[in-house]
Amino acid sequence: MKNWAAEPTGAAGVFPLDPNTIPKWKNQLIRLPTFVPVGTQREPSTGKNLPLYEVTEQDVQIPLLPPGFPTTKSYAYGGKVNLADPGEPANIQTAFSVPGPTFEAVRNQRIFVHYINNISGPHMFPVDPTIMAANVNNSPIPTPPFQPFPPGYAQFQSPVATVPHLHGGVTPSDSDGFPESWFTKGLTRKGPTFNGTTFEYFNGQLPTTLWYHDHALGMTRLNVAAGLEGTYIIRDPNDTVAPLLPSGKFEVPLMITDKAFNTDGSIHFTQVGDNPDIHPYWDPEYFGDTILVNGKVWPNFKVERRQYRFRIVNGSNARFYNLKLSNGQSFIQVGADGSYLPKPVTETEALLAPCERADILIDFSNVPAGTKIILLNTANQPFPGGDPNDPNTTGQVMRFEVLNTTAVHPRALPATLITIPTLIETEGIGNPKLFTLNEQESDVGEPVAVLIDGQHFDADITEVPRVGTTEAWYFQNLTEDAHPIHIHLVEFQLEDRQDIDVARFTAYWQSLNGDTLPLNHPTVRANVETPVFDPATGTTHDFLTGPSEPPSPQESGWKDVFIAPPGKVTRVLLRIAPQTSKESDLFPGKNAFPFDPTIGPGYVWHCHILDHEDNDMMRPMKFTTAPPTVASTKAVLPNRKRTARQHGVGAGGQR
């Protein structure tokens, strides 16, 4: 993998900062401030006054590197916040932070958030004019030879477009941060689906850890790497699990990110594309060479001898984290993306793809005072088959320093935390829905774009799920990388994964669609479960090559993102209804959401490697109350899926 972080910065007298020269554990972990309301705003449908928050996006100079290093220009969220730690008297001020301040929401208590883009252009990172992005000035797309960055193209660099998205939020589409609903400073430019800057968050889902981040079309990787992300916690006064867990100062949100820096403290972002004659600045993944937690490079955290609750968010653009403790100690995971897990899971490592969350309990009560434990990362980049981490830099995340305090041992957890309902596919709606994950390559084999079904973002909408139904979605990954797939609006359940014959299925898919990407026609979809004649063996069989692999215990709760590994089909079940809906109360066409999800610009689903999402691994979808217009594809082989997955029938399992 190219080490772009060591390449020239393009600025006179500014050079890449060697991560080995940055001292570790000099930064102390900080607790990010918490947003507080600025007032109330009337909600027209209920007539009630709801809490109103005001969040400003601002370019700032902020200390991310250890003391003695320059501050770093960043884009930050900020506003009226409480700077006090839990249990201390409130300290209300206006402040900005990277990551942004934390939202503390209460289940079923709706809020308004008014966002203000106050970022002064031009963008601090190179805006690639050749990928599908917020074209703020409706400028013509330049052709090669391209200008280097800096300075890039002024008409694309300024003004800076943003739109916030509450990741994992069950939210009306007008408040979901649709990628084309972007806006610039002073609202001088607005995207084609723009409908205002005050968003309503319903907070109607189960208590969990969400996060919020920028979502502007083709700009997400830039704006998030610049700092526009933060944690959003939903609490439930009737939560029976929370009283059993550490709280107050012993409950700590951790947002993990990675960045590369320059000698002047600035962030070093990719400036030369893998295919510079096609995309001058876009690279397939942004990997920094330092790790930050809560906006501090390699921080130290002093802990008492007791159990802590860490709400961990992977806020990196592309980096996976496989988290382990250097002393080999186990820990307990009690939650993931959308809820508590059904049961506590004792583990010695936790894999987090970009945007995944893990609710982790670490018990320091039996650790001797003075012990120093490093949180390690062992995930390859790209994941899973890429380069290993440098054990001296990106292989280390943060350090825990155990203080000399009286040991307080944790209470036991119940065997069951919550009950997750069993989802059942709706008949007669075209299940399963079939998708392939594709990579378009240049003549020299470098990625040009990453696609779903071989289509660009602006191709015709193909997914129009009907409210009140449960759809089965199959993701057949023909690329070499794992892709974390995020689906907006709904929390869903991971069903299983299964190895496939990638070469044979790719050839079959190309026989139906052609081998030129992106496609210039609607995708002809194919199912790895369908028996097809194989001239190599002279037999007819499917493309499955291994047994069904159930989700790990850590993936067994409600999810809003899942990992689609390379060379596998990953199957998920999406119920177009809130988590707490009863199956007996649902029927096709019934809207059980507290708002109408069929109106507004719609929603999206995409890879959450942000460099992939921006080019062009994202597709739009609309929800409907109308009956389906397609026949079920499952009727072709009604029993094949169950038989193959139960008995491991694959390419060699002829009948």
N, C-alpha and C positions, 0 to 999 in steps of 0.2 A: 504494500500500500504506500502510495506517495506521501512523503512527509512534508505536506504543504506548509505546516506551521513553521518550518525552518527556512521558507523561501523569503526573498526580499519583500519589504513592506511597501515599497514604492514611494516612501516619504524620505526626504533627505535627512540624514543623521539619525534615523529611527531604524532599529534592528529587532529581529525576533528575540524575545527574552528566553534564555535557556532555562527550562523548568528546574534543572538541577541546581541552579543558583538561588532558588527561592527557598528560604528556610521553612521547614514544616513545624506545625504546632505553636507558632508564634501568635497567629490569630487565635482569639478565643471565640468559640461559637456564640452567636447572638440569637436572641429570641426576637423575631420580627414583630413590629408593632401590629396593632389590631385596629381595623377601621371602626369608626363610630358614626352614627347617623348625623346629618347636618340639620335634619328637620323631618317633616312628613310631606306626603303628597297624596291627594285623593285618588282612589282607585274607582273609575267610573262604574264598573259593573256591580260593585258591592256598596259603593258610597262610603267605604271606610278610608281613613287616613292611614297609609302605610309608611313605615320608616323609609326615609330617603337618604341614600349615601351619594357622595360626590367624589368621583375618582378622576384625577388628572394624570395624563401621560406627559412626562417632562424629560428633557435631556438634562442630565446632571453630571457632576463630577463626584465620584463616590469611592471610598476605600474598599477595594476587594482584595488586593495584595497585602502582605504583612506590613506592619509599621516599618517606616524607612523607605518604602517604595512609593512611586507616584500614585496619585488617585487615578481612577479610570472613568472615562466618559462612557455613560450608559444611558439607556432609556428606562425610566422608572415610573411605576405607579405610585401615587401618593394622594394625600388629602388630610382630612381630619381624622386623627388616629389617637389611640391610647398607647403611650410608650411604656407604661408600667408593666412589670412582671405580674403574673397571677398572684393574688393575695395582697398586693401592695396598693396604696391609694392611687386613684386614677391620675394620670398625667396626660392631659389632653392637649395636643399640639397639632400643627400642620407639618407633616414630614413625608419624605419620599424614601423608598428603600428598594434594593435589588437583592432578592426577589421582592415583589410588592408586599404591602401589608396583608395580614391574614383577615379574611372574613370569618366571623363567628355567627352562623345563622341558626335559627330554631326551626325544627320541623313543623311544616304546615303554617308557618308565619311568613307571608309573602313580603318582599321588599322591592323597592325601586333603587336602581343604581344609575346615576347620571354620569356619563363619561365625557371627558373633555380632552381632545387631542391638542396639546400645547407644545408639540415637538417642532423645533425649528429645523428646517431643512438646510442643506441637502442631507440625505441619509448618510450615516456614518459608515455603512457597508456598501459594497457594490451592488446596485440593482441591475440584474441581468435583463436587458430589454428583449431578449429572444425567447423567454419562456412566458407562458400565459400568466399574466400578473396584472395588478392594478395599474393601468396606464393612465396616470393622473392627469396628463395633459393631452390625451388622445393623439399622441405623437406617432409618426410613421416608424416602423420597426427598422432599425439599421441593418445593413448587410455587411459581410466581411469585405475587406479587412476591418476588424473592430479596434476601437480605441482601448488602450490599457486603462486600468484603474490603479491609482487615481489618474485623471479625474472622472473617468467613465463618461456617461451621457447626462448632461445637466437636466434635460427635459424629463428624464426618468428618475433622477436622484431627488428631485424636489417638486412639490411638497411631499412629506412622508405620510403615507396612507396607513391607517390602523382600523381594526374593529375587534372588540373583545369577544371572547367565547368562554362561557362557563362549562368547562369540560366535565362531562358526566351529568350535567344538569338536565332535568326534565322540564323543558322550557319552551314557550311559544317560539315559532320560527323567527318572528320579528325581533326577538330578544336573544336569539341563539348565536348571533355573530356569523351570519351567512357570509362566505368569503367575498361576495360582490357588494356587500353592504358597508364597505369601507368609507371613511371620511378623513379629511385632512384638517390641519389647524385652521380655526376660524370658519370651518365648513365651506372653504373656498372651492373644494372639489368633493364630489360625492359619487359613490359607486352606483351602478344601475339599479340595485335593489335596496338602496338606502331608505330607511323609514324612521330615522330618529336616532338620538344618542342616549335616550333614557330607556333602560332595559328593566323588565319585570321578572324577578326570579321567584318561583312558587315554593321551592324548598319542601315539596311534598313527598320526597322519597325517604328511604330508610336512612338512619344516621350513618354518616360515613365521611371520608376525606375526598373532596373534589379539588380541582384547581382551576384557575382562570388564566387565560393567556391570549395573546393576539392571534388573529386568524385571517388577516387580509390576504386576498388572492395573490399567490406567487410571492408573498412577502413574509410569510409566517416564520421561515427559518431565520430571516434577518432580524425581525422584530423581537422574537423570543431570545435569540442569542444576544441581542442588545440589552435584554433585561425585562421585557414585558411579560411577566408571569408571576403568579402568586398562589397561595394555598387558600382553600375555601372549605370550612368545616361545617357540617350540619349536625346539630345535636338534637336529641329527643328527650324532653322532660320525663317521658315514660320508659326510657331505655333501662332495661333490667340488667344489662351487661356492664354498662359504664361504671356503676358504683363498685364493681369488683376490680376495676382497673386503676392504675396510677392516674392521678389527676393533679390539677394545679401546676406547680412548678416541676412536677415529675412527669408531666405529659408535654412532649416537645415535638412540634412539627419540624421535619427535616426535608428541605428541598435540595436535591443533589443535581449539580450541573457541571459541565466541563467547558473550559475556555483556554485559548492560547493568548499570550500577552506579548506586547512589545516593550522595549526598554523605556519608553516614555509613559508606560502604564496603560496605554490604549489596548483594546482587544484586537488581536490579530485574526482576521477572518479571511476565508478563501478569496483570492483575487484573480486567479487564473483557472479557468475551467479545465476539466479533463479533456474536453474537445473544444479548444479555444476558437476554432474556426466555425463551430456550430453554436455553442453557448460560451461566450467569452469569459463569464465569471462563475457559472454554476458548476458545482462539484456534487457528486452523488451522496457524500456524507460529510458533515462537519464534525471532526473530532478535535477537541482541545487537548492540550498536553498537561493541563493542571485540573484538579478536581476541587470544586467549591461546594460548601454546604451552607445554606442560608446566606449566600453571598460572600463567604469568606474562604480564601484558598487554604486548604488543608488545616482546618481549625482543630483546636483542642477543646474538649468539654470536660469540666470537672464534675464528677458525679458522686453522690452519696452512696453508701453501701445499702442499697435497696433496689427495688424494681422500678424501671422507667418504661413509659409508653412512648414509642417513637412513631409518629405518623409520617411515613417516608413517601416522597413524591419524586419520581424520576423526571426531572424537568429538562433533561438534555435533548439536543436536537436529534442525535442519532445513536448515542452510546447506550449499550446495555450494561447493566451492573449485576454481577453475581456476588452478593454481599456475604462476607464471612468475617468472623472475629479471629484475631491473630492468636488467641489462646485456645482456639478450638472449641470454645464454649457454645452450647446450644442456646436457642432462644425460642420464643413462642410467637407464632403469627395468629392473630385473631381476626383480621379483616383484610380486605383487598379493595378493589375499585368501588363497588357499589353497595357494600354491606359488610357486616360481620361474616366470617366464614361459618358454615354449619357447626364445625367443631374446632377447638384450638389445635393448632398443628405445631408440634415440636420439631425443630429443624436446625441444621448447622449452616445452611446457606439459603439465600433468597434471591431468586432471579427476577429482575425488574427490567422490562423493556421500556423504551421511551414512553412516558405518560402513564405507566402503571403505578399503582400505589400499594403499599404494604403497611399494615398496622401491626407493629412489632413490639413485644415485651422482652426486655433484657434485664436479667436479675443480677445485680452486682453485690447482693447481700453476702455471698460466700466468697467474694474476691478480697484478698488481703489489701489493706490500705497501702497506697503508694504504687499499686499495680498500674501499668499503662497498657491499654489494649487498643490495637489499631483495627479499624474497620477496613477490610480489604475488598478489592474487586478483582475477580478472576475471569470475567467474561471477555472473550475475543472480540475484536472490532475489525471489520463488520462481524456481526454475530450470525451464525456460530463458527464459521470456517475461516475467519480473518486472522489478523495478527494478534498475538498475546499482548497483554499490557506490559509496560515497563514496570517491573516491581518497585522501582524507586520513585516512580511518579504516578502514572494513572492507575497503578495497582493498589494505591493507598487513597483512602477517602477522608478519614478523620481519625482523631484519637480520643479515647476515653481515659481520663486520669481519675483513679479512685481515691477519694478523700478518706481521712481517718475519722469516720463517724460510726455511731452505734448501728449495728446491723439490724435492719427491719426486713423480715422475711415476708414474701408475698402470700396472699391467701390463695387457696386452690380455686381453679376455675371449674365450672360445670362441664360435663361431658358434651352437652349440646348448647350452643350459643343461640342459634336461631334455626328455624325450619325453612328450608328452601322448597317451594312447590315444584312438582314435576310438570314440565311443560309438554304439551301434546300438539303435534303438528295438525294444522287445520287441513281437512281434506278438500280437494277440488279447487285449489287456488294456485296450482302450478308448482307445488313442492316436489323436489328440492329446487331452490334457485342456485344456478351454477355460475361460478366466476373463476377466471384464471388470472393469475398474477404474472405479468410479462415484463421483460426488460428489452427496450430497444437499444441496439448497440451500433456504434460507428464502424467504419471499415477496418479500424484497428482494434475492435473489440472493447472499446470503452463505452460506458453507459451514456446514452443520449437522452433517454427519458425512461421512467418507470410507470407502468400502466396497469389498469384493471380492465380485463377483457380486451386488451389492445386498443382501448379508446381514450381519447383526451377528455378533460373535464367538461368541455363545452359540447360534447356529442349529445345526441338526444337522450333524454331521461329514459332509463329502462326499468327502474324499480319504483313501483307505485304500491306499496303495501297498504292493505285495507285494515283500518282500525278494528280491534276486537279479534284479530286472527293471530295465529302463530306460524311463522315462516321458518323453514329450514334452509340455511344458507351454507353452501359448500365453497370453500376457498382452495383452489388447486394451484399450488405454488410451483411454478416452472422456473423460478429464478434461483440463484445460489445463496440468497440472503433470507434471513427470517424477517418478516414484516409484521409489526404490531398494528392490527387493523382496529380502528376506532369507528363506531357507528353512533351517530348523534341521536338524541331524544330518548332512545330505549336502553334499559339495562337488559342484558341477555344472559344466556347460559351456554357455556362451552360443552359440547356433547362428546366429541372424541377427535382423534387424529389417526391417520393411516398412511403408511408408505405407499408411493405410487411409482410406476415405471415412467420416469420423467421423459426419457428420450423417446419412448414409444408413444406416450400420450402427446408430447409436443408435436411429433410428426403427424399424428392423427388430427390434432387441433389445426395444424397448418394445412392439412389436406382439405379441411372444411373452410378455412378462412384466408389462406395464403400466408406467405412468410414475410410480408412487408408490413412493418409497424411504423406509425399507427395505422389501423385499418381504415379504409375509405368506404366501409359499408357496415351495416349492423352486424354484430358478432353472431356467428353461428355457434351456439353453446354446445359443449360436450360434457359428458359425465364419466368420471373415471370408473364408475360402477357398471357401465354399459359393456356387455360383451361385444367385441369387434374381432373380425378375422385377423390373425397374426401370421403373415407369410413366413416369418422366421421359424415358426413351430408348426405351421399348417393346422392350427387349432383356433377356435373362437373362444376368447376369454376376456375378462375385464383387465383393468390397468392397476389393480391393487396388488401389492407385493408383500404385505405384512399384516399382522393382526391389528385389530382395533386397539388404540391406546387411549384409555380414559383420561380425563383431565387430572392433573395432580391435585392433592388436597388443597394446595394454595390457590387453585383455580376453580374451586368448587362452589364459590359464592356467586353473587350477581356480578357481572362484568360489564364494562363499557369499552374494553379493549382486550384483544387476545392476540397471542403470538401465532402466526402462520409460518411454521418452519419450512425450510426448503425441501422439495422432494416429497411433500406430504399433502393430503387433502385434510383440511381442518373443517369440522362441521359444528355449526352453532345454531341455536334456536332463539329466534327473536319473537317475543310476544308483544304485539302493538297495544300495550296497555300498561298501567302503572304496576310496580312490583307487588303491591298489596292487593291487587285485583283477585277475586275468586273466579276460578274457571267456570263455575256454575252461573256466574253473573254475566259472562261474556258471550257474545255471538258476533259473527262477521258483520261489520258495519257499525257496531256499537262503540261510541267514543267514551272511554272511561277516564280520559285525562280531564283535569280541571280547566282545560282550555281547548280550543279547536286547533289541532295540529295540521289541519288540511288547508289553512289559510296562510298567507304570507309567502315569502320567497322559497320556502321549503328547507330541507336539511341536506347534509352531506355525510358521506362515509369515505374513509381514506386510510392510507398508511400514515402512522404517526412518526415515522422517520421524516422529519420536517423537510429535508432536502428532496425526498421522494414526493411528499405531498405537494410541494410547490411545482414539481415537474415530473409527472402530471398524474400522480397516483391518488386521485380523488374523483369521486363521482357524485352528482347530485341525486336526490330522491324527493318524491312528494308522497304524502299520505292521502288516503281517500276513504270515503264511506261507501263508494260504489262497488257493485259486484265485480269479480274478476272477468277479464275478457280472454283468458287463455285456459287451455285444458291442462290438467295435471300431467307433468312429465313423469311423475312417480308411477303412474298407472302402467307404464311400459314394463317395468320389472317391480311389481309391488313388494316382493319378498327378498329381492336381491340384496338390498342394503343390510337388512337385519342378519341374513345368513352369512354374508361375507364378513361382517364385523364381529359376529359371535364366534365364528370358526376360523377366522383368519384366511379365508379364501382369497387368493390374489391371482397374480399372473400365472402361477403354476397350479391354480386350483380349478382345473377344468371339470365340467359336469359331464 
